[in-house]
Amino acid sequence: MLQLHYFPSNASITPHILLEEMGLPFELKLVDRANNAQKSPEYLKLNPNGLIPVLVDGDLVLYETAAICLHLTDTHPEFGLTPAVGTKERAQFYKWLMWLTNTFQPAIIMYFYTDRYTTSTDPAAIAQIKAKTQDRIGGMLKQLDDHLAANGGPWMMGEKFSVLDIYAFMLGRWTRVFEGAPPATQPARDSNAWPALSPFMHRMFERPAVQRVVAKEGLKAPVI
């Protein structure tokens, strides 16, 4: 049976939702970040980076959220959650997946862990970096909003629901606790600032698979 090592609301929420969407049998294994379990010797054998999630599939151990998602969809193509390999749609899918994981996600991590990106201990200097990072993220949210508005469909790939939608939902909901006003905060709650992204977030939240994950992970309001 598949085994997903997770912590509530972490990056593991994307493969967790994906597994629920597929309806595959899997086991959840809590990695207790509150007690630094992701840095334990046992967990570091699974992921030497000490990050969550990890997927165990038989003798295969995978880390990196995007890699886990691609493995699950490639080994279960019957669910149609990624475009066919070799198509133009697949190329666009790769573009957006790499953008989400390599551009958008690192910026959000920089916002939450700003002190890791400077040698300064001056709170004012750290606050300036955080504010600038929030501005950058605002531009990325705008890019998502524009794409959803332009492609004519309710989902990232148009009419077809895919892994991209789960990933974008995860990153969008992480911004719900950002400080200040739009354009760099709470895309799910401001339909005026985010005419395409806000409805998208709510469509995602209403999916039964997402609701099951919210319940299983014990996520507290506001979820989005």
BELKA-V504944 format. One record per residue. SS is DSSP state (alpha for helix, beta for strand, coil for the rest). Layout:
BEGIN
SS, SS
END
This chain:
BEGIN
coil, beta, beta, beta, beta, beta, coil, coil, coil, coil, coil, alpha, alpha, alpha, alpha, alpha, alpha, alpha, alpha, alpha, alpha, alpha, coil, coil, coil, beta, beta, beta, beta, beta, coil, coil, alpha, alpha, alpha, coil, alpha, alpha, alpha, coil, alpha, alpha, alpha, alpha, alpha, alpha, coil, coil, coil, coil, coil, coil, coil, beta, beta, beta, beta, coil, coil, beta, beta, beta, beta, coil, alpha, alpha, alpha, alpha, alpha, alpha, alpha, alpha, alpha, alpha, alpha, coil, alpha, alpha, alpha, coil, coil, coil, coil, coil, coil, coil, coil, alpha, alpha, alpha, alpha, alpha, alpha, alpha, alpha, alpha, alpha, alpha, alpha, alpha, alpha, alpha, alpha, alpha, alpha, alpha, alpha, alpha, alpha, alpha, alpha, alpha, coil, alpha, alpha, alpha, alpha, coil, coil, coil, coil, coil, alpha, alpha, alpha, alpha, alpha, alpha, alpha, alpha, alpha, alpha, alpha, alpha, alpha, alpha, alpha, alpha, alpha, alpha, alpha, alpha, alpha, alpha, alpha, alpha, alpha, alpha, alpha, alpha, coil, coil, coil, coil, beta, coil, beta, beta, coil, beta, coil, coil, alpha, alpha, alpha, alpha, alpha, alpha, alpha, alpha, alpha, alpha, alpha, alpha, alpha, alpha, alpha, coil, coil, coil, coil, coil, coil, coil, coil, coil, coil, coil, coil, coil, coil, coil, coil, coil, coil, coil, alpha, alpha, alpha, alpha, alpha, alpha, alpha, alpha, alpha, coil, coil, alpha, alpha, alpha, alpha, alpha, alpha, alpha, alpha, alpha, alpha, coil, coil, coil, coil, coil, coil, coil
END
